[in-house]
């Protein structure tokens, strides 16, 4: 499974689309949200956020096994990610300006499509990056059909996976330049840099780290 899709049924375009969606969601959940709660409530806020987020990852699934047991974790995670998901979309629009992507497309897609996503949060970064790259993301999942984010071509390619990290990676300085009162944000800065040291190799169809070359 990758972002709610059965990988056995995915072709190249489906895998590429899912990879870009995963990047957008992890930019929000893994970088912006922890930085936001660290800034608002310090180390305690950051720790509580990560504990809630981890509970959602482990048991907050829409499957018969976890639907009732993980409901509270999933809903709480939705709640605490509300501000970060909107901030992530805003930052992706800004990043599109300096990466040669489409800031107008990112803003238009986020405003129009984000609320159509079944998740109250995932639609914001997904719609923004879809608009920035000229793609359509989201769509059918194993949990049910979702609205498409973006209004351009549907078939994502390997080349799009190479383009996608450039958009959020332009913003790693936002985390690195956080106020000095929150030195714990340095770890998030290092995490964002490691995410940006990844390159997709079309020749071998696998992800390869630049630092390993």
N, CA, C and O of each residue as an XYZ file, in Angstrom:
852
protein
N       0.836     -1.194      0.000
C       0.000      0.000      0.000
C       0.874      1.249      0.000
O       1.875      1.319      0.713
N       0.488      2.225     -0.801
C       1.135      3.532     -0.773
C       0.052      4.586     -0.960
O      -0.687      4.566     -1.944
N      -0.033      5.505     -0.004
C      -1.075      6.539      0.065
C      -2.451      6.008     -0.359
O      -3.117      6.580     -1.222
N      -2.853      4.907      0.268
C      -4.192      4.373      0.044
C      -4.388      3.639     -1.258
O      -5.522      3.484     -1.711
N      -3.299      3.177     -1.881
C      -3.418      2.469     -3.149
C      -2.742      1.112     -3.074
O      -1.701      0.948     -2.439
N      -3.351      0.157     -3.731
C      -2.784     -1.182     -3.834
C      -1.727     -1.161     -4.931
O      -2.048     -0.994     -6.107
N      -0.464     -1.330     -4.541
C       0.628     -1.210     -5.513
C       0.600     -2.310     -6.568
O       1.181     -2.145     -7.640
N      -0.062     -3.425     -6.284
C      -0.153     -4.500     -7.276
C      -0.949     -4.071     -8.508
O      -0.821     -4.660     -9.581
N      -1.768     -3.039     -8.337
C      -2.635     -2.608     -9.441
C      -2.170     -1.289    -10.070
O      -2.869     -0.728    -10.913
N      -1.013     -0.799     -9.671
C      -0.540      0.489    -10.165
C       0.447      0.323    -11.305
O       1.354     -0.507    -11.239
N       0.266      1.116    -12.349
C       1.260      1.212    -13.399
C       2.254      2.299    -13.073
O       2.251      2.835    -11.965
N       3.109      2.632    -14.029
C       4.136      3.650    -13.794
C       3.517      4.994    -13.426
O       3.994      5.666    -12.511
N       2.463      5.388    -14.127
C       1.829      6.676    -13.848
C       1.218      6.693    -12.447
O       1.293      7.703    -11.747
N       0.616      5.581    -12.043
C       0.017      5.513    -10.717
C       1.045      5.593     -9.613
O       0.827      6.267     -8.607
N       2.172      4.908     -9.789
C       3.239      4.967     -8.798
C       3.819      6.369     -8.718
O       4.073      6.878     -7.627
N       4.031      7.002     -9.882
C       4.568      8.363     -9.899
C       3.626      9.330     -9.199
O       4.071     10.175     -8.422
N       2.329      9.215     -9.466
C       1.349     10.089     -8.823
C       1.326      9.867     -7.315
O       1.266     10.823     -6.541
N       1.373      8.602     -6.902
C       1.362      8.293     -5.472
C       2.617      8.819     -4.784
O       2.541      9.295     -3.652
N       3.771      8.741     -5.447
C       5.011      9.241     -4.854
C       4.944     10.744     -4.623
O       5.404     11.231     -3.590
N       4.379     11.481     -5.570
C       4.278     12.936     -5.424
C       3.278     13.294     -4.329
O       3.503     14.236     -3.569
N       2.177     12.550     -4.244
C       1.221     12.781     -3.162
C       1.871     12.539     -1.805
O       1.668     13.310     -0.867
N       2.653     11.464     -1.704
C       3.331     11.150     -0.455
C       4.300     12.254     -0.067
O       4.387     12.622      1.104
N       5.032     12.789     -1.047
C       5.935     13.906     -0.792
C       5.176     15.105     -0.239
O       5.609     15.714      0.739
N       4.050     15.449     -0.857
C       3.276     16.609     -0.420
C       2.743     16.416      0.998
O       2.818     17.331      1.818
N       2.203     15.228      1.291
C       1.652     14.974      2.621
C       2.751     14.968      3.670
O       2.554     15.484      4.771
N       3.905     14.395      3.350
C       4.987     14.342      4.324
C       5.635     15.704      4.531
O       6.166     15.975      5.608
N       5.602     16.556      3.530
C       6.070     17.931      3.722
C       5.212     18.620      4.775
O       5.726     19.356      5.617
N       3.908     18.383      4.726
C       3.003     18.985      5.705
C       3.123     18.321      7.072
O       3.330     18.997      8.080
N       2.990     16.975      7.104
C       2.957     16.249      8.377
C       4.326     16.097      9.021
O       4.439     16.080     10.246
N       5.367     15.987      8.205
C       6.688     15.686      8.740
C       7.595     16.885      8.922
O       8.575     16.801      9.663
N       7.299     18.008      8.265
C       8.161     19.194      8.369
C       7.395     20.385      8.943
O       7.765     20.916      9.991
N       6.339     20.801      8.266
C       5.630     22.019      8.669
C       4.909     21.842     10.002
O       5.017     22.700     10.878
N       4.169     20.735     10.169
C       3.394     20.546     11.403
C       4.276     20.447     12.652
O       3.990     21.132     13.634
N       5.344     19.620     12.661
C       6.194     19.613     13.855
C       6.823     20.970     14.143
O       6.923     21.381     15.299
N       7.251     21.670     13.083
C       7.832     23.000     13.293
C       6.804     23.960     13.876
O       7.126     24.763     14.751
N       5.570     23.877     13.393
C       4.502     24.749     13.900
C       4.254     24.505     15.379
O       4.188     25.452     16.162
N       4.115     23.233     15.772
C       3.793     22.950     17.173
C       4.990     23.164     18.092
O       4.809     23.490     19.265
N       6.201     22.988     17.586
C       7.374     23.356     18.375
C       7.413     24.854     18.622
O       7.732     25.295     19.726
N       7.093     25.634     17.605
C       7.101     27.083     17.736
C       5.993     27.574     18.667
O       6.183     28.530     19.418
N       4.835     26.911     18.611
C       3.689     27.345     19.422
C       3.797     26.878     20.870
O       3.516     27.645     21.791
N       4.202     25.625     21.078
C       4.151     25.047     22.433
C       5.464     24.423     22.874
O       5.483     23.665     23.844
N       6.560     24.719     22.191
C       7.849     24.225     22.621
C       8.013     22.729     22.427
O       7.297     22.099     21.648
N       8.982     22.174     23.161
C       9.306     20.760     23.020
C       8.124     19.871     23.394
O       7.910     18.835     22.764
N       7.358     20.259     24.404
C       6.193     19.471     24.810
C       5.180     19.403     23.667
O       4.647     18.338     23.356
N       4.924     20.558     23.050
C       3.989     20.576     21.928
C       4.456     19.720     20.775
O       3.660     19.010     20.160
N       5.751     19.781     20.476
C       6.288     18.968     19.394
C       6.191     17.481     19.696
O       5.856     16.682     18.822
N       6.492     17.109     20.960
C       6.425     15.702     21.349
C       4.992     15.180     21.303
O       4.746     14.071     20.828
N       4.044     15.983     21.799
C       2.645     15.561     21.771
C       2.139     15.437     20.338
O       1.359     14.538     20.021
N       2.590     16.349     19.473
C       2.185     16.244     18.067
C       2.675     14.945     17.465
O       1.907     14.227     16.825
N       3.974     14.628     17.668
C       4.532     13.424     17.059
C       3.886     12.161     17.628
O       3.705     11.181     16.906
N       3.536     12.178     18.919
C       2.874     11.007     19.506
C       1.507     10.795     18.862
O       1.133      9.667     18.542
N       0.767     11.882     18.677
C      -0.557     11.782     18.058
C      -0.441     11.348     16.605
O      -1.203     10.499     16.141
N       0.506     11.926     15.894
C       0.712     11.579     14.499
C       1.113     10.116     14.343
O       0.663      9.442     13.416
N       1.963      9.623     15.252
C       2.375      8.223     15.196
C       1.209      7.294     15.485
O       1.085      6.240     14.860
N       0.345      7.677     16.436
C      -0.833      6.857     16.719
C      -1.735      6.769     15.495
O      -2.291      5.710     15.204
N      -1.880      7.875     14.781
C      -2.693      7.867     13.564
C      -2.067      6.964     12.501
O      -2.774      6.227     11.814
N      -0.740      7.023     12.367
C      -0.060      6.189     11.380
C      -0.207      4.707     11.696
O      -0.302      3.881     10.788
N      -0.227      4.369     12.981
C      -0.259      2.967     13.376
C      -1.666      2.366     13.372
O      -1.852      1.224     12.952
N      -2.664      3.137     13.842
C      -3.993      2.549     14.023
C      -5.119      3.366     13.387
O      -6.275      2.944     13.420
N      -4.806      4.511     12.819
C      -5.867      5.356     12.267
C      -6.253      5.013     10.852
O      -6.333      5.897      9.999
N      -6.496      3.730     10.581
C      -6.790      3.266      9.228
C      -8.283      3.010      9.037
O      -8.982      2.618      9.971
N      -8.759      3.238      7.818
C     -10.173      3.011      7.508
C     -10.391      1.586      7.018
O     -10.866      1.364      5.904
N     -10.046      0.651      7.843
C     -10.230     -0.755      7.532
C     -11.091     -1.371      8.628
O     -11.173     -0.824      9.728
N     -11.738     -2.507      8.343
C     -12.564     -3.143      9.376
C     -11.803     -3.405     10.673
O     -12.380     -3.348     11.759
N     -10.519     -3.691     10.558
C      -9.739     -4.018     11.757
C      -9.527     -2.798     12.656
O      -9.539     -2.920     13.881
N      -9.330     -1.609     12.042
C      -8.960     -0.434     12.816
C     -10.016      0.665     12.852
O      -9.840      1.653     13.564
N     -11.095      0.521     12.114
C     -12.048      1.617     11.949
C     -12.536      2.173     13.279
O     -12.553      3.390     13.462
N     -12.929      1.317     14.203
C     -13.433      1.782     15.494
C     -12.288      2.093     16.459
O     -12.314      3.112     17.150
N     -11.293      1.220     16.506
C     -10.196      1.371     17.469
C      -9.363      2.625     17.198
O      -8.935      3.301     18.133
N      -9.135      2.933     15.920
C      -8.267      4.056     15.591
C      -8.991      5.354     15.296
O      -8.366      6.338     14.900
N     -10.318      5.368     15.487
C     -11.111      6.553     15.139
C     -10.630      7.796     15.880
O     -10.436      8.843     15.262
N     -10.436      7.696     17.193
C     -10.058      8.866     17.986
C      -8.695      9.406     17.560
O      -8.516     10.619     17.445
N      -7.732      8.509     17.325
C      -6.397      8.943     16.905
C      -6.463      9.660     15.558
O      -5.808     10.683     15.361
N      -7.255      9.120     14.636
C      -7.362      9.724     13.305
C      -8.003     11.103     13.369
O      -7.539     12.037     12.715
N      -9.074     11.233     14.159
C      -9.765     12.519     14.238
C      -8.907     13.567     14.952
O      -8.900     14.733     14.556
N      -8.180     13.156     16.008
C      -7.311     14.099     16.703
C      -6.175     14.549     15.794
O      -5.795     15.720     15.800
N      -5.636     13.624     15.015
C      -4.577     13.985     14.068
C      -5.103     14.963     13.026
O      -4.401     15.902     12.650
N      -6.331     14.754     12.554
C      -6.950     15.705     11.628
C      -7.007     17.095     12.245
O      -6.698     18.090     11.589
N      -7.405     17.155     13.507
C      -7.577     18.442     14.172
C      -6.266     19.191     14.317
O      -6.191     20.376     13.991
N      -5.233     18.518     14.802
C      -3.982     19.226     15.081
C      -3.199     19.538     13.809
O      -2.253     20.325     13.845
N      -3.582     18.926     12.678
C      -2.909     19.237     11.416
C      -3.632     20.307     10.595
O      -3.171     20.665      9.511
N      -4.745     20.816     11.092
C      -5.486     21.834     10.343
C      -4.631     23.055     10.008
O      -4.599     23.458      8.845
N      -3.930     23.668     10.985
C      -3.143     24.867     10.621
C      -1.953     24.547      9.729
O      -1.649     25.309      8.812
N      -1.270     23.425      9.985
C      -0.056     23.110      9.228
C      -0.349     22.802      7.770
O       0.429     23.176      6.893
N      -1.456     22.127      7.497
C      -1.769     21.788      6.110
C      -2.017     23.041      5.279
O      -1.623     23.105      4.115
N      -2.673     24.042      5.878
C      -2.900     25.307      5.163
C      -1.592     26.063      4.981
O      -1.355     26.658      3.930
N      -0.743     26.040      6.007
C       0.564     26.675      5.879
C       1.408     25.982      4.811
O       2.109     26.645      4.046
N       1.344     24.656      4.759
C       2.108     23.912      3.761
C       1.696     24.319      2.349
O       2.545     24.511      1.478
N       0.387     24.449      2.127
C      -0.085     24.877      0.808
C       0.423     26.277      0.483
O       0.845     26.545     -0.642
N       0.381     27.164      1.468
C       0.862     28.534      1.271
C       2.349     28.542      0.905
O       2.761     29.249     -0.015
N       3.152     27.752      1.632
C       4.578     27.699      1.346
C       4.866     27.074     -0.014
O       5.815     27.472     -0.689
N       4.059     26.103     -0.419
C       4.250     25.496     -1.732
C       3.952     26.479     -2.856
O       4.601     26.451     -3.901
N       2.971     27.346     -2.640
C       2.689     28.401     -3.615
C       3.892     29.335     -3.720
O       4.309     29.698     -4.820
N       4.455     29.727     -2.557
C       5.635     30.599     -2.564
C       6.818     29.917     -3.251
O       7.538     30.541     -4.031
N       7.011     28.634     -2.955
C       8.139     27.919     -3.545
C       7.999     27.798     -5.050
O       8.997     27.789     -5.771
N       6.769     27.706     -5.527
C       6.557     27.602     -6.971
C       7.092     28.826     -7.699
O       7.478     28.736     -8.865
N       7.118     29.972     -7.019
C       7.615     31.208     -7.631
C       9.091     31.078     -7.971
O       9.531     31.538     -9.025
N       9.868     30.445     -7.074
C      11.320     30.417     -7.241
C      11.824     29.130     -7.884
O      13.030     28.975     -8.077
N      10.936     28.214     -8.217
C      11.366     26.960     -8.842
C      10.969     26.858    -10.307
O      11.257     25.855    -10.959
N      10.316     27.878    -10.825
C       9.870     27.820    -12.207
C       8.599     27.036    -12.395
O       8.180     26.799    -13.528
N       7.964     26.622    -11.290
C       6.664     25.963    -11.374
C       5.587     27.038    -11.506
O       5.905     28.200    -11.759
N       4.340     26.672    -11.341
C       3.238     27.613    -11.552
C       2.602     28.027    -10.228
O       1.775     27.289     -9.692
N       2.971     29.197     -9.686
C       2.338     29.644     -8.436
C       0.854     29.914     -8.604
O       0.062     29.653     -7.698
N       0.471     30.444     -9.782
C      -0.943     30.684    -10.031
C      -1.734     29.396    -10.051
O      -2.831     29.315     -9.498
N      -1.163     28.378    -10.701
C      -1.822     27.082    -10.740
C      -1.914     26.460     -9.358
O      -2.925     25.844     -9.018
N      -0.850     26.618     -8.549
C      -0.853     26.066     -7.195
C      -1.924     26.732     -6.340
O      -2.665     26.054     -5.628
N      -2.005     28.061     -6.410
C      -2.998     28.787     -5.617
C      -4.410     28.462     -6.073
O      -5.303     28.257     -5.251
N      -4.607     28.415     -7.374
C      -5.934     28.134     -7.914
C      -6.408     26.737     -7.530
O      -7.560     26.553     -7.137
N      -5.515     25.751     -7.645
C      -5.892     24.379     -7.312
C      -6.168     24.224     -5.819
O      -7.109     23.535     -5.425
N      -5.344     24.867     -4.991
C      -5.550     24.759     -3.546
C      -6.882     25.370     -3.131
O      -7.613     24.787     -2.330
N      -7.196     26.529     -3.667
C      -8.447     27.197     -3.297
C      -9.665     26.443     -3.811
O     -10.699     26.408     -3.145
N      -9.552     25.848     -4.977
C     -10.701     25.200     -5.589
C     -10.882     23.749     -5.148
O     -12.005     23.300     -4.917
N      -9.760     23.011     -5.032
C      -9.870     21.562     -4.895
C      -9.641     21.023     -3.485
O     -10.119     19.936     -3.162
N      -8.922     21.757     -2.642
C      -8.542     21.195     -1.339
C      -9.742     20.736     -0.530
O      -9.701     19.676      0.093
N     -10.801     21.517     -0.534
C     -11.985     21.178      0.265
C     -12.758     19.990     -0.305
O     -13.634     19.444      0.365
N     -12.440     19.584     -1.542
C     -13.128     18.444     -2.160
C     -12.494     17.114     -1.769
O     -13.063     16.054     -2.029
N     -11.322     17.164     -1.147
C     -10.634     15.948     -0.707
C     -11.343     15.386      0.522
O     -11.850     16.143      1.350
N     -11.379     14.059      0.640
C     -12.035     13.453      1.792
C     -11.315     13.779      3.098
O     -11.941     13.830      4.156
N     -10.025     13.994      3.029
C      -9.263     14.399      4.212
C      -9.352     15.912      4.371
O      -9.249     16.638      3.381
N      -9.544     16.409      5.606
C      -9.590     17.865      5.801
C      -8.231     18.529      5.642
O      -8.145     19.757      5.609
N      -7.169     17.736      5.544
C      -5.825     18.306      5.491
C      -5.026     17.919      4.248
O      -4.358     18.770      3.661
N      -5.082     16.656      3.840
C      -4.224     16.186      2.751
C      -4.468     16.923      1.449
O      -3.553     17.073      0.639
N      -5.694     17.385      1.238
C      -6.007     18.054     -0.010
C      -5.252     19.349     -0.217
O      -5.012     19.742     -1.359
N      -4.870     20.023      0.859
C      -4.198     21.329      0.702
C      -2.816     21.204      0.083
O      -2.575     21.826     -0.952
N      -1.888     20.431      0.658
C      -0.584     20.315     -0.015
C      -0.662     19.552     -1.332
O       0.078     19.859     -2.266
N      -1.558     18.551     -1.421
C      -1.672     17.803     -2.679
C      -2.182     18.696     -3.806
O      -1.649     18.664     -4.915
N      -3.201     19.482     -3.528
C      -3.740     20.368     -4.563
C      -2.710     21.417     -4.966
O      -2.575     21.737     -6.147
N      -1.983     21.953     -3.982
C      -0.990     22.986     -4.280
C       0.125     22.450     -5.172
O       0.512     23.101     -6.142
N       0.640     21.269     -4.849
C       1.745     20.743     -5.661
C       1.233     20.253     -7.012
O       1.960     20.302     -8.004
N      -0.022     19.776     -7.057
C      -0.607     19.388     -8.346
C      -0.716     20.594     -9.264
O      -0.366     20.518    -10.442
N      -1.202     21.707     -8.727
C      -1.317     22.912     -9.533
C       0.031     23.468     -9.940
O       0.196     23.966    -11.054
N       1.008     23.383     -9.026
C       2.345     23.898     -9.332
C       3.010     23.118    -10.450
O       3.711     23.697    -11.280
N       2.795     21.794    -10.481
C       3.457     20.940    -11.468
C       2.608     20.662    -12.701
O       3.080     20.028    -13.644
N       1.363     21.125    -12.707
C       0.497     20.881    -13.849
C       0.021     19.446    -13.942
O      -0.080     18.887    -15.034
N      -0.278     18.837    -12.772
C      -0.719     17.450    -12.726
C      -2.118     17.342    -12.141
O      -2.662     18.317    -11.621
N      -2.687     16.168    -12.230
C      -3.850     15.808    -11.439
C      -3.429     14.733    -10.460
O      -2.898     13.697    -10.860
N      -3.666     14.972     -9.171
C      -3.330     14.014     -8.133
C      -4.607     13.543     -7.445
O      -5.711     13.965     -7.791
N      -4.432     12.656     -6.458
C      -5.544     12.043     -5.716
C      -6.344     11.139     -6.649
O      -5.754     10.450     -7.482
N      -7.664     11.124     -6.531
C      -8.470     10.218     -7.338
C      -8.799      8.937     -6.601
O      -8.857      8.945     -5.372
N      -9.020      7.826     -7.311
C      -9.467      6.574     -6.675
C      -8.455      6.015     -5.671
O      -7.253      5.979     -5.936
N      -8.966      5.580     -4.512
C      -8.188      4.928     -3.471
C      -8.882      3.612     -3.120
O     -10.008      3.353     -3.545
N      -8.187      2.789     -2.335
C      -8.835      1.555     -1.879
C      -9.935      1.868     -0.870
O     -10.841      1.060     -0.664
N      -9.856      3.061     -0.230
C     -10.873      3.449      0.740
C     -12.081      4.115      0.075
O     -13.046      4.464      0.755
N     -12.035      4.291     -1.233
C     -13.127      4.934     -1.949
C     -12.587      5.968     -2.919
O     -11.426      6.367     -2.830
N     -13.418      6.395     -3.831
C     -13.000      7.387     -4.816
C     -12.868      8.757     -4.173
O     -13.704      9.158     -3.363
N     -11.807      9.471     -4.541
C     -11.573     10.814     -4.050
C     -11.572     11.767     -5.239
O     -11.327     11.360     -6.375
N     -11.844     13.028     -4.967
C     -11.815     14.026     -6.036
C     -10.378     14.219     -6.513
O      -9.433     14.080     -5.736
N     -10.225     14.537     -7.789
C      -8.902     14.836     -8.311
C      -8.492     16.238     -7.898
O      -9.306     17.161     -7.872
N      -7.202     16.381     -7.571
C      -6.621     17.677     -7.257
C      -5.873     18.170     -8.494
O      -5.059     17.437     -9.056
N      -6.141     19.406     -8.922
C      -5.520     19.924    -10.133
C      -6.397     19.651    -11.340
O      -7.317     18.836    -11.275
N      -6.111     20.332    -12.443
C      -6.980     20.201    -13.616
C      -6.203     20.016    -14.910
O      -6.709     20.316    -15.991
N      -4.972     19.522    -14.802
C      -4.170     19.341    -16.014
C      -4.024     17.853    -16.314
O      -4.908     17.065    -15.977
N      -2.925     17.462    -16.939
C      -2.785     16.075    -17.368
C      -2.792     15.126    -16.167
O      -2.294     15.464    -15.094
N      -3.352     13.962    -16.360
C      -3.519     13.004    -15.267
C      -2.324     12.077    -15.128
O      -2.021     11.645    -14.016
N      -1.637     11.757    -16.210
C      -0.582     10.749    -16.189
C       0.734     11.362    -15.710
O       1.459     11.976    -16.493
N       1.035     11.193    -14.434
C       2.337     11.617    -13.917
C       3.413     10.684    -14.450
O       3.135      9.529    -14.774
N       4.635     11.181    -14.540
C       5.746     10.401    -15.087
C       6.915     10.407    -14.119
O       6.898     11.104    -13.104
N       7.938      9.614    -14.448
C       9.161      9.596    -13.654
C       9.788     10.991    -13.589
O      10.328     11.383    -12.555
N       9.716     11.728    -14.678
C      10.279     13.080    -14.691
C       9.599     13.978    -13.668
O      10.241     14.857    -13.093
N       8.312     13.767    -13.435
C       7.598     14.577    -12.450
C       8.089     14.293    -11.035
O       8.092     15.185    -10.187
N       8.507     13.046    -10.776
C       9.054     12.724     -9.458
C      10.349     13.495     -9.241
O      10.645     13.912     -8.121
N      11.122     13.687    -10.310
C      12.357     14.468    -10.207
C      12.067     15.941     -9.957
O      12.808     16.611     -9.238
N      10.977     16.448    -10.558
C      10.641     17.863    -10.409
C      10.027     18.171     -9.054
O      10.254     19.248     -8.503
N       9.253     17.239     -8.512
C       8.453     17.527     -7.332
C       9.257     17.953     -6.106
O       8.866     18.925     -5.459
N      10.376     17.274     -5.741
C      11.079     17.687     -4.524
C      11.640     19.099     -4.574
O      11.865     19.713     -3.531
N      11.870     19.622     -5.777
C      12.431     20.971     -5.885
C      11.512     22.021     -5.268
O      11.980     23.053     -4.785
N      10.205     21.760     -5.283
C       9.264     22.760     -4.775
C       9.348     22.877     -3.260
O       9.657     23.965     -2.775
N       9.090     21.810     -2.467
C       9.213     21.967     -1.018
C      10.644     22.175     -0.544
O      10.860     22.811      0.487
N      11.636     21.649     -1.280
C      13.018     21.771     -0.817
C      13.523     23.198     -0.854
O      14.477     23.528     -0.149
N      12.917     24.045     -1.647
C      13.274     25.450     -1.648
C      12.923     26.115     -0.316
O      13.407     27.205     -0.009
N      12.082     25.450      0.467
C      11.608     26.050      1.709
C      12.315     25.515      2.933
O      11.898     25.815      4.051
N      13.364     24.736      2.769
C      14.005     24.182      3.955
C      14.603     25.273      4.833
O      14.774     25.067      6.035
N      14.923     26.426      4.258
C      15.438     27.535      5.042
C      14.417     28.122      5.991
O      14.787     28.767      6.973
N      13.129     27.912      5.718
C      12.099     28.401      6.626
C      12.241     27.733      7.977
O      12.118     28.382      9.016
N      12.505     26.418      7.961
C      12.694     25.695      9.206
C      14.044     26.024      9.815
O      14.154     26.240     11.022
N      15.084     26.063      8.967
C      16.427     26.333      9.468
C      16.523     27.730     10.056
O      17.328     27.957     10.959
N      15.723     28.673      9.567
C      15.783     30.044     10.038
C      14.779     30.368     11.116
O      14.458     31.539     11.320
N      14.269     29.359     11.819
C      13.292     29.581     12.879
C      13.920     30.359     14.014
O      15.146     30.395     14.115
N      13.117     30.995     14.887
C      13.652     31.790     15.982
C      14.608     30.998     16.855
O      14.437     29.794     17.041
N      15.601     31.667     17.382
C      16.609     31.023     18.206
C      16.075     30.424     19.482
O      16.749     29.606     20.108
N      14.885     30.808     19.882
C      14.293     30.257     21.095
C      13.911     28.796     20.931
O      13.548     28.139     21.907
N      13.986     28.274     19.699
C      13.566     26.906     19.438
C      14.683     26.141     18.743
O      14.534     25.749     17.586
N      15.821     25.917     19.446
C      16.940     25.223     18.799
C      16.604     23.806     18.387
O      17.284     23.234     17.535
N      15.547     23.216     18.986
C      15.187     21.849     18.613
C      14.724     21.744     17.169
O      14.632     20.642     16.627
N      14.424     22.897     16.527
C      14.014     22.856     15.123
C      15.169     22.481     14.199
O      14.953     22.191     13.022
N      16.393     22.485     14.727
C      17.535     22.106     13.894
C      17.393     20.686     13.354
O      17.806     20.400     12.230
N      16.812     19.805     14.153
C      16.641     18.430     13.684
C      15.697     18.369     12.493
O      15.913     17.592     11.562
N      14.655     19.186     12.521
C      13.736     19.219     11.393
C      14.426     19.774     10.159
O      14.160     19.338      9.039
N      15.316     20.742     10.369
C      16.065     21.281      9.238
C      16.922     20.207      8.596
O      16.994     20.104      7.371
N      17.581     19.393      9.447
C      18.400     18.312      8.899
C      17.543     17.286      8.176
O      17.955     16.740      7.153
N      16.341     17.019      8.707
C      15.449     16.072      8.043
C      15.040     16.590      6.676
O      15.003     15.831      5.707
N      14.729     17.896      6.591
C      14.321     18.442      5.304
C      15.466     18.414      4.306
O      15.243     18.199      3.114
N      16.715     18.632      4.786
C      17.855     18.568      3.875
C      18.059     17.151      3.349
O      18.376     16.965      2.174
N      17.875     16.137      4.224
C      18.046     14.758      3.765
C      16.991     14.403      2.734
O      17.270     13.652      1.800
N      15.770     14.936      2.891
C      14.723     14.688      1.904
C      15.116     15.276      0.563
O      14.787     14.725     -0.487
N      15.826     16.403      0.600
C      16.190     17.087     -0.639
C      17.394     16.465     -1.319
O      17.691     16.806     -2.464
N      18.108     15.548     -0.639
C      19.257     14.892     -1.255
C      18.857     13.580     -1.911
O      19.623     12.616     -1.911
N      17.648     13.551     -2.471
C      17.165     12.341     -3.132
C      16.919     12.645     -4.596
O      16.319     13.667     -4.932
N      17.371     11.779     -5.447
C      17.193     11.947     -6.894
C      16.589     10.674     -7.476
O      16.952      9.560     -7.097
N      15.666     10.867     -8.399
C      15.051      9.710     -9.070
C      15.855      9.373    -10.310
O      16.143     10.246    -11.129
N      16.215      8.111    -10.448
C      16.985      7.667    -11.603
C      16.066      6.950    -12.572
O      15.693      5.804    -12.319
N      15.688      7.582    -13.675
C      14.811      6.920    -14.653
C      15.428      5.661    -15.244
O      14.710      4.734    -15.622
N      16.756      5.622    -15.328
C      17.405      4.501    -16.000
C      17.208      3.207    -15.228
O      16.970      2.154    -15.821
N      17.306      3.286    -13.887
C      17.193      2.063    -13.084
C      15.874      2.005    -12.341
O      15.600      1.035    -11.633
N      15.038      3.053    -12.497
C      13.710      3.093    -11.872
C      13.768      2.851    -10.369
O      13.011      2.043     -9.833
N      14.653      3.542     -9.706
C      14.699      3.471     -8.262
C      15.213      4.801     -7.722
O      15.801      5.593     -8.458
N      14.988      5.038     -6.432
C      15.462      6.275     -5.835
C      16.874      6.091     -5.360
O      17.214      5.089     -4.732
N      17.704      7.086     -5.670
C      19.117      6.997     -5.336
C      19.530      8.266     -4.605
O      19.175      9.370     -5.017
N      20.273      8.111     -3.530
C      20.706      9.262     -2.740
C      21.945      9.873     -3.375
O      22.882      9.171     -3.754
N      21.928     11.188     -3.481
C      23.086     11.892     -4.050
C      24.319     11.706     -3.181
O      25.440     11.599     -3.678
N      24.090     11.670     -1.863
C      25.224     11.567     -0.961
C      25.946     10.240     -1.097
O      27.106     10.125     -0.702
N      25.276      9.233     -1.650
C      25.896      7.928     -1.795
C      26.745      7.830     -3.056
O      27.514      6.885     -3.233
N      26.590      8.836     -3.939
C      27.330      8.777     -5.203
C      28.696      9.418     -5.068
O      29.457      9.458     -6.035
